């Protein structure tokens, strides 16, 4: 009974979620843009994987630190312990916040600051496929896997799922490290 009262009186974790989400979003947005600019600044070689694409993938993994940061902030700011389930929730919400914030940052950048970057990446991807000397059928099939320029709902949902899962895991780890009741 006393444990239930403690749970009901626990402080809000939203500040921690926003801080973790903001840090993750900045990491993801900045490294994602760096990856795009690196891509378009190189000649298409026909390679199926480039360093610039690796940076984009690394950015996604690095952005998973948000759940860890949020649970650490929440535990240290309020000097409390909480379950790993609550840590998972904080991590999941941090992933959602990071996705929303990074989508906003990316939209602002690609709409207002450099509207041509998405089309340039798309054109580079097509030129890279052409450098692979594929048959017409193979080329058409491969083009189907290249997302259209801009932010689509499917891309947003994919980012939401990936960052949600990765930050849930890092939130679990953060709760176990910083706030475990055991």
N, C-alpha and C positions, 0 to 999 in steps of 0.2 A: 504494500500500500504506500509506504513512504517512497519507494523507488518510482512509482507512478507519478507522485506529486513532483519529484525531482525532474522527471521527464517533461511534465507540463510547464514547469517554470524555467526550463533551459532557455538561454538567450538565443536570439535569432541568428541563423547562420548565413543570412543573405549578403551581408557585407563581405564575408569570406568567399562566398560563391562569386560575387562580382569581381573581387580582387583576383582570384584564381582564373576566372574566365577572361578578364582583361589581359592578364599576363600571357595566357595561352593564345588568345586572339592576336596579340601583337607579334608573338613568335611566329605563329602560322601565317599571318598576313605579310610580314616583312620577308620571311624566308621564301614564301610563295612568290612574291613579286620579284625577289632576287633570282629565283629559279626561272621565272618567265623571261626576264631581261637577259639572263645568261643564255637561255635557249635561243632567242631570236638574234643574239649577237654572234652566233656560230653558224658555220655552213652546214647544211644538212648532209650527212654522210651515209645515211641508210642504216645507221646503227639503231638497234631496237632499244638501247638504253644509253643515256648520257649522264654525265656528272650533274648537269643541271636538273634532270629529272630525279636523280638521287637526292639532291638537296630538297626538292619538293616532298619526297617521301619521308626524309629525315625530319622535315618541319612538322609533319603530322605526328610522328612519334614523339618529338620534343614537346609538342603542344599537349601531350598527355600528362605533363607534369602539373597541370592546373588543379586536378583533384588532390594531389599531394600537397600543393601549396595551400589550397583552401582549407583542408583538414588541419594542416599545421597551424595556419592562422587562427582558425576557430578554437583549437585546443589551447594555444598559447595566449590568445587575446583574452579569453574568459577563464583560463586556468581550470578547465573542466575535463572530465572523461566522458566518453560516449561509446556506443557500440560500433562495431565495424559496419553494421547495417546502416547506421546514420552516416558513417563515413562514405559508404557507397552512394547514398542519396546525395550527399554534398558533392561528391565527384560527378555524378550524373548531371546534376543541375549546373555544375561548373562547365561540363562539356556542352550543354545546351547554350549557356551564356556565351561561351567561347565561339560557338558556331554562329550565333546571332551577331556578335560583335565583329568577328572576322568577315562575315558576309557583308556587313555594313561598311567596314573599312575597304574591302575589295571593291564593292559597288561604287563607293565614292571615288576611289582611285581610277577605276576603269571607266567611269562615266564622266567624271569632271576633269581629272588631271591628265590621264593618258587614255583616251577612248580607243586608240588604235591597237593597244597591246594585245587584247584578246584575239583580234583578227590576225595580227602578226604571228602569234603562237599557232593559230589554226593553219595559216598558210605555210609556216615552217614545218608543221607536222605532215601536211600533204606533200611538200617538197621532199621531206625525209622518206616518206613512203615511195615516192617516185624514184628516189636514188637507190631503192632496193631492187629495181628492175623486175617488178612483179608483172604477172599477166593481168589483163584487164579485169578478169573475174576476181582474182586475188586482191587487186587494188580496190575494187568496189566493196568487197567484204571488209577489208582493213579500214576503209574510210568510215564504215559504220561504227567502228569502235572509237573514233575520234569525236569527242564532244563538240557540239556547236559552240562558237564563241559566246562568251557572256555567262552569267549566272543563271542556271536553270533550276527548276524545282527539284529535279532528280539529283543534280549535283549537291544542292542544299541538303536534301534528305540523306544522301550518302555521307556528307560531312557530319551531319547531326548524328547519324548512327555510329560512325567511326570515332568521333570525339566523345560521344556519349559512352561508348563501351570502354575506350581507353582511359577516360577520366574516372569512370566508375571503378576500374581496377586500381588506378593510382589513388583514388579516395579510400578504397579498402586498405591499401598498404599504408597510407598516411594515418588512417584511424588506428591501425594496429601499432604503428611506430609511436605516434604522438598522444593518443587518447585512449588506449586500450584499458578496459575496466579490469582486466586480469592482473 
